[in-house]
Amino acid sequence: MPEKTASRPLSLTAGVVILTLILLAIFFFVPGWNVNPEGLGRKKIVVHRGDGLRRIVGSIQENGGARYQTPLLVTAYLFPGLRNIKPGRYTIPPGHSNYSLLAYLHDRPQDEERITIPEGLRKERIAAIVSSRLDMDSLSFMQSATDSTLLSSLDLQESGIEGYLFPGTYNFAWASTPEEVIAFLVGRYRAFLTDSLRALAGQRGLDEHEMLTLASIVEAETPLDSEKPRIAGVYLNRLKKNMRLQADPTVQYALGDKPRRLLYTDLDIDSPYNTYRRRGLPPGPICSPGALAILAVLKPEETSYLYFVADGKGGHRFARTIAEHAANVRQYRRVRLEAEETTARPAPPSQ
């Protein structure tokens, strides 16, 4: 009789343990009872940099991903390895339990954005493009662009990152920081400029910063890749003769305006970037040049041209003497006047 009496509390204890284990298994590992069994479809949970676990779990509940916050918080407390959820945009597919949902968010690779940065953009425009696609604002990007610690780590001058943000099409993690984006783009430029290309710059009498400055002017002068080596050759010829570059894009940079037709009064602006008033190169790049503009400076077309002017059709006319240049300017003005008259001419009446 005593042995039978002792077995009852033992059986009861075992039953309680088994029931507890079953309930815990349901609580942590059984899908559907707390986490939405259908997931969220295409809807995404957005985790910003600095968001704590409570805010993330609150967002999951608010968006219909879970009935209650507490089960997810308890799960994260008991499984601390799941608490670290990286910034990003996450979908919630169907079939998750409390544990598997947190594990899914913890292990999920950060989503990416494919971004194209065209040649010839100033840093402000690059900041606008990047911030429109990633989890950052353009102001924070511009602040990082002048951060002395970051510039020093990238071996850049105090003038900043202008010109060093190498154009191209790249994949960025959506949660990338401005510092990460800047470091990546500068790194792409550094990877492009090999030791042999640096040696070519030295042969032209240019250090790296001067080479990049001239390449940025070439980039801003023409959209035609075929013209870049010739325009680079013109500027190098002028530098050798100690002539002013008289490059319109440098004046536009000094004005801070969007590209437009310059007025004669614009050429009087007192700025180290005004190459109509100052000899030599400006203090730094005026935009980020692409590979072809850089190569044009390193491998220019060898000519005796000293002047060029737009031809009114997207390209330029080149000249060796001031007389030839004056004739090309007159031709350009005729083409421009004809274009303006054609635009102003009223359309013929419809038949």
N, C-alpha and C positions, 0 to 999 in steps of 0.2 A: 504493500500500500504506500509507504513513504516514497518509493522510487517513482510511482505513477504520479504522485502529487508534485514532485520536483520537475517532472518533464513538462508540466503545463506552462509555468512561467518561461521556460526555455523556448518552447514552441511559440509562445506569444511574442517573445523578444525577436526570434527569427522572423516571424511574420511582419513585425513592425519594421525590421531592417529591410526586408524584401520590399515592402510597400513603399518605404522611404526611397529606396533605390529606384523603384519604378517611377515614383513621382518626380524624382530628380532627373531621371532620364527623359521623362516627358517635358519637364521644365526646360532643360538645356538642349536636348537633341531631337525632339519630335517636331517635325515641320507643321506649320499651319495653325497651331492653337493661339499663337501670339503674332508671329510674323505673317503678313498678308500672304496667303498661299498662292495668290496669282501674281505676286511681285508688283512692280509699278509700270510694266510695259516700257514705253520709251521715256517716261518721266525720269528725271535724274535728281539725285541727292547731291547738293553742292557743298563741298567742304573747303572752306577758305583757310588760308594760313593763319594759325593761331586759334582756330576753333577748338574748344574743349570737348570732352566726350559727352557731357550733358547736352551741349548745344547740338552735337551731331545726332544723338539719339532723339532729341526733341524734334529735329528736322525730319527724321525718319517717320516719327509718329504723325507730325503735322501733314506730311505728304501722303499718308495712308499706307506707309510701309509696315506699320506695327500697331496693334491695338493699345499696348501699354509700354511706357518707358521703363518701368521698374524691372521687369524681367531681363531686359537688355543690360541695364546698369548692374544688376546683381551678377549676371554672367560675366561682364567685364571685370567686376571686382574679384570674382573667384578665379578667373583666367586672365591675369594681368598682361600676358603676352598679346592679348587681342586689343588692348587699349590704344595702341599707336596706329591711328588711321591717317594716312598721308592726305594732304590737300589734293583735291581733284573733283571730278564730276562722275558720279557712280550711278549706274542703273541697279535695280534690285530684281533679279530674275525670280521666277516662281520656285517654290519647293524648299524654302529655307527654314531652319530652326533658329532659335536665338543664338546658339553657338555658331552655327554655320554661316549666319548672316555677318556676324562680327569677323569671323575668319575670312570670309569673302572680301569684306571691305579692307581688312588688314593686308591681305595678300595681293589684292588687285593692282596690277601695274597702273601707273598714272596715265591718263589719256593724253593724247598729243594733238597739237594743232600744226598743220603744214602752212607755213607762212613764206610768202615771196617778198623779198626786199629788193626793189628795182635799183639799178645803177643811178647814181647822180642825186640821191636824196640827202638833204641835211638831217642832222640828228633829230631835230624836232619832228620832222615828218616820219622818220623811222620810229620814234617813240610813239607817235599816234597809231601807226600800223600795228606795232607789237602790242600796245595796251588795248587795242580794240579786239584782240583775239585771245589774250592771256589774262590771268587773274592778277592784274596790276593796273595802275593808272599812269598816264603819261608824266604827271608831275613827279612821281617817285622815280620814274626812269630818268628824267632830266636831273633830278637831285643826285642820283647815283653817277650820272655822267660827269659830275664835277667833284665827286668824292675823292679827296686827296689820297686816302688809303687805298682805294680801288685803283686809281690811276698809277700809283706807285707800284702796286702789285703786278700791273700789266705793263710796266716799263713805258708808260706814256708821259708826255710832257704835261706841264700844268695847263696848257691850252685845252686839254681835254680829249674827247674821243672822236671829234669831228674828223671824218675821212677814214677812220680805222674800222668802221663797222662794215665788214665785207659783204657786198650784195650777193644774193643767191636765194635759193629755195631750201628751207630747212624745216625739220620737225622739232618743235619745242614742247616740253611738258607743259600742260595748261597752267600748272601752279608754279612755273619758273619764276624766280625773283629777277628784278632788273639787273642785279649784279651778275646773275648766271647768264642772262641773255647777252649782256655787254661782253663778258669774258669769253663767251662762245664765239661771238662775231669777230672780236679782236683775234681770237685764236685761229679762226679761219683765214684771216688776212695773214697772220704770221706763218701759217702752214703754206700759203700760196707763195709768199716771198722767200724763195729758197736762197741759199748762199750764192749761187751763181747769178741770180737776178740782182742781189745786193751788189755783187761785183760789177755788174753792168751799170748800175746807178753810179758807182764810184768812177767808172770810166767816163761818165757824162759830167763829172764834177759835182755830183749831187749826193748829199747824204739821204738817209731813208725818208726823213720828214720832208725835205725839199722835193724829193722825187714824188712823194704822195701828194704834196701840194700842187705840183705842176700837173700831175695826172688828174686831179680833181678839176682843174681849170679846163683841161682837154675834154673831160667827160661832160662838163657843163656847156661847152661850146658847140658840140655837134651830136645829133642823134645817130649819125651815120658812122658805123664802125670802120668803113673803108677810108674815111677821112681822118680818123684819129691820128695815125702815124704822120700824116702830112702836117696837121695842125701842131702836133708836138714838135715837129721839126722847125716850124716857123718860130715857135716860142723859144726853142733852144738857140736858134740863130740870133734872135733878138737879145737874149741874155748874153751871148758871146760878145755882141757889139755894144753892150751896156745901154740898150734901148729900153724904154718903158714898154711893158707888155701890152698895156692898153686893152685889157681883157674886160669886156662888159660884165661877165658873170661875177667878177670880183667886186665890182661896184654894186651889183644887185645884192650880193652877200652883205656888203657894208650897209646898205640901206635897210636890210632885213625884210624886204618886200618879196612877194612872189615874183617869179620871172615876168618881166614886162618890157615894153619898148622904153629905153632910157631917154631922158631929156638931157639937153646940154647942161642944164643946171645941176643934174645929178652927178656930173663928172667932177664937180667942185667939192664934193663931200670930203671932209677932213677925216680920213681913216687910213690906218696902215694897210687896209685891204683895197684902197683905191689905187690901182695900178696905172691910172692915167696921170696921177700926180707923183707917185713914188716909183723909184726904180727897183728892179729885182722882184723877187717873189714876195707874196704876202706872208704874214706870220705863220699861216697854217692852211690846211685844206679847207675848201669851201663846200664840200659835199663828199660823199663816199664813192670813189671811183670803182668801176668794175675791173675785171682782169684785163680786158682789151685796152682800156685807157692806160693802165699801168704799163702794159707791154709796149704801147705806143711811145711812151716816154723813154723806155729802156731800149727800144729798137725803132727809132723814128725814121721817117723817110728822109733821106739825105738830099736836100734841095737848097737852092739859094733864095727861096721865097722868104720875104720879110713881112708881108701883109696879106690879109684876107678879109673878105666881106661876104655877107650872105648873098646868095644869088636869087633869093625870093622863091625858091622852089624846094627848100629844105636842105640845100647844100651850100657850098661856098665857092667864090672865085679867088684865086691866089695871084699874087703879084710880087715881082722882084724889086720894082722901083716905085717911088711915090707917084710918078706919073701914071704908071699902069694901074696902081691902086685907085687913083682918082677916077680913071675911066671906068673901073669896075663899080665904084660907088655910084657914079652917074647911071650906069646900067641897072644897078639894084633899085635906085630910086624910080626909074622909069617902070620897072616891073611892078614895084609896090604901088605906084600911082595907078597903073592900068588895073591892078587887082582891086584897088579901092573903088575905082570908077565902075568896074563890073559889078561889085557888090552893091553899090548905090543905085545902079541903073534899075528902073522899075521893070518888073516882069511883063512880057507882052500879054495883051488881053487874051483870055481863053476863047477858043473858036466855038 
